[in-house]
Amino acid sequence: MLKKFFKKMPLVLAVCGLAIVLTGCGGTNNPTDTGPAWLSSAGLWREDTGQRVTAVAANDVGAAVEFVRENPGTFTLAIGEDVPFAGTRADIWRNVGNVDLTIVGLGGQRKIIFTDPDALTTRLFEVGPDSSGDADIRIRLTLGNNITLVGRTYGEHEQTNHSTDLIRVRHGGHLIMKAGSRITAHTSTAATNDANGAGAAVHISTNGTFTMYGGEIIGNRANNAAADIAGGVFVRTNTSALYLKGEEASITGNFRGTDDTSADVVIHTAVPAELGNSLEADGRIGAVVRR
């Protein structure tokens, strides 16, 4: 049943200061999620009714995101083929209710490919509202089994590089990755550490939380070689949180500059040093840089 599936998911964390933790865990905290047994066809499914949302066509990520924005609740989006997606604007979650969206792939690994037509105003996914005034809103995005997010990289998918990070998490937003998920092939051209491109793959901004129970972030790059730019994950403030809670979680092979300088996780200078002391690379994280 769908309710049993969602009971396995962790609750949104209340974060008072930066926490970066690597721990091994098993059992239901590190599931390989393919969705409920009866979730065998592509589409958007509601947790409260267990029914597919017929207003959203199969494999239409844009329509699914728009639906959950207008109809807050808990949903699973099952993708049955590789799909393009133009991304979300910064103001998408303004003045909405709480949204919990899990994305899974059906019948093998499925890709959501970023095809943003406007490199300055959109990301593949915004996780959290764009205003701290919407702090009571809780947006949670979970990448489940068989889902790969593919960014914009010159030479890939006949697209140019992108000026912003691929995913930004902020203002109560919570990004979760589980076993079988991947974020890859995104290049950010941001000139410096700013609101746009501090992290090529994931930017954890003010009051944002990112938890990895599994999955991998690999093959992303920040073109700029500045020390405050991350190819993988950027931890921006002392209210940003990064948790690695599964042995299958991996952030490796991400770079900045043109000389392949490793920059898998970058912690901004605004983050108090003592709050990051628990971060210990165990082979699942590559280069950790404190700006």
N, C-alpha and C positions, 0 to 999 in steps of 0.2 A: 504494500500500500504506500501511497505517496507520503502519508504522514510519517510512516516508519522511516522512510528515506530521509526526510528533512530532520527527524529527530537526531540523526547522526551528525548533523552539521553543527559547528560550534556557534555559541552565542557571540554577538558583537561585543568586543572588549571595550571597557572604559579605560582610557589611557590618560594618565596624569603627567607622564614624562616619557621620554624615549625608552623603549625596551627593544633590545635586539637579542634574541635568544635562539640557540640551537639545541634542541633536545631530540632524542629518539623516542618515538612513541609507536604503539601498535593498537590493535583492537579497532574499535569503531572510530577512533580519532584519525586514522590514516586509511580511509576506504578507497577502493578503486570503484568510482561511481559510474555505472552505466544507466542509472535510473531504475525505477521499479520494473519488475518483470514484464508488466503489461505495456510499458512505454516502448512500443515497437514501431511506431510511425513518426515521421518528422512533424514537428509543429510545436506550438506553445501550449503548455498544460498548466492548469490551475491546481494549486494544492488544496484549496477549500472544497472544490467539487470533484476533483479527480478527472475532470473532463478537458478535452482539447478545446482551445479557443478557436472556433471556426472562422472568426473574423480576420484571423491572421493566416496568410497562406504558408504552406510548408516552406521551410528554408529561407524565409524572409526576415532577416535579422532586424532590419530597419523598422518594419511594421511591428515586430514583437516588442522592441524597445519603446516605440511610441505607445503601444497598448498598455504596457505595464506602467508607463509614466502617467497615463490618464486613468488607470484602474489599479491603484497601488494594492500590493498583496504579495503572495509567495508563488513563484512560478518556476517551471522547468522548460527550457527551450531545447528541443532535440533537433539536431542538424543532421540531415541525411546525405549531404553532398558539400563540396567546396563552394563557398559563397563569397561574393564581393560585398563590402559594406563601407559606406562613405563616412561612417563615424558619427560622433555626437558632439554637439556644441556645448560650450561651457555652462550655459544657462538651462540645460535640459531639466535638471532636477529642482529648479527653483519653485518653491511653494507647492510641493507635492507631498503625498503621504509616504509612509515607509514602504520600500520596495526590496524584495529579496529574489534575485534572479540567478538560477543555476543554468549553465549551458553544457550540454553533453553531446558527443558525436555518436551516431548510429552506424553500425556496419563497418567500423574501421575508423582510422584517424581522419577527421574532417578539419578543413581550414576555413577560418574567417579572414579574408584578405582585405586589408585597408586600401581603399581607393579614393581617399579624400580629395575632392576637387578644390579645396581651399586650405592651403597648408598653414594658415595663420590662425584659424578660428576653431578648428576641430581636432579631436583626438579619436582614436578608435573607440575608446570607452572613457567617459568621465564617471568616476565613482564618488559620488557626493556632490552636494550643491555648491554653487560658485560663490555663495555668501555665507559668512559666519553667522549672519542673522537667521539662517535656516538650520541652526545647530540641532534642533529637535528632530530633524529629518534623518532617517537612517537608511542609507542605500548600501546594499550588499550584493556584490557580484561574485559568483563562484564559478571557476573554470573547472569542470569535471573531466571525466575520462574521455579520451579520444578527441580533444579539442586543441587545435593549434591556432594561435593568433599570429598572423603574418603581417609585418609592418611594411613600410616603404623604404626600399633601398635601391639606389641607382643600379640599373642593370637587371633588377628583379621585377618581374611583372610589368616591364616597360614603363616604369614610373621613375620619377625623380625622388631625391631625398626629401625629408620632411623637416620643417623648422621647429617642431615641438616633439615632446615625448609621446610615446604611444598610448600610455595609460596614466592618468593622474588620479590620486586618491586623496580626498580632503574633507574637512568639515563633517566628521562623523562617518564618512564612507569607509567601507571595509572590503578589500579585495582578498579573495581566497583562491589558492590553487591546490588541486589535489592530483594524485597520481594519474598519469596519462595526459596531462595538460602541458602546453608549451607556449612560450612567447619568444618569437625569433624574427630575424631579418628586418630589423628597423634601424634606420640611420637618422639621427637628429643633427641638424646643421646649426643649432643654437650657438650664438657667438660667445655666450658666457652663461653663468648661473643666473637665470632669471625665472620668471613665472612660466616660461614656455618650455625650455628644453634642458632642465637640469639633469634629467635622467633620460637616456634614449628609450629604454623599455618601460620602466615604471618610475614615476615620481611620487614619493610619499610626501605630501605637503602637510599643512597645518591640520592637526587633529585627524590625520588619516592613519589607517591601520592596514597592514598587508601581512597575511598569514599564509605560509606555505606548509601544507601537510605532505606535499609531493609535487611532482611536475618539475619543469626546468625552464630557466631563462638563459638562452644561449644565442650567440651569433648576432648580437646587436652592437651598434657603434655610435659614438658621438664624434662627429668629424672634428670638432674643436679639441685642441690638446690642453685646454686650461685645466688646472688641478681640481676645480670645483664642478667638473662635468663627469657624469657617469655613463658608461655604456650599458650597464645593467640596471641597477636600482640606486636611486638617489634618496637619501634620508635627509629631509630639509630642516626640521626644527625639533625642539625638545618635546613637542607634542606629537611627533611622528613615530610610528611603531612598526618594526619589522620583526616578525616571528618566524623562525624555521623550526617546525615541530615534527618533521618526519625524515627518516634516513633517505628517502627517495627525493627529497627537495634539493634542487641543485641550481646554483647561479654561477656559471663558469663560461669562459670563452667570449666575454664581452669586452670591448675596447674603446679607447678614445684616441683622437688624433690620427695621423696617417702612418705612424710607425708602430702600430699594434701595441700601444701601451695598455696593459691590462687595467681595467677599471670596472670590476664586476659590481662592487658596492662602494658608494662614496658617501661619507658622513660629513655633513656640513659643519663648519666651525661653530655655528650657533648651538650645536648639540653639546651639552656638557660632557666632558671626557669620561667622567665616572659612570655615566649612564650607559656607555657603550662597552664597558669593561667585560661584560659577559659574552661578547662576540668572539668566538674561537673558530677559526677555519678548520674543518674536519675533512677536507677533501671535496665537500659539496659546495663550498664557496671558494672562488679563486682569489683575486686580488681585492683586498679591502683597503680603501684609502680614506684617511681622515684629512680633510682639507686644511 
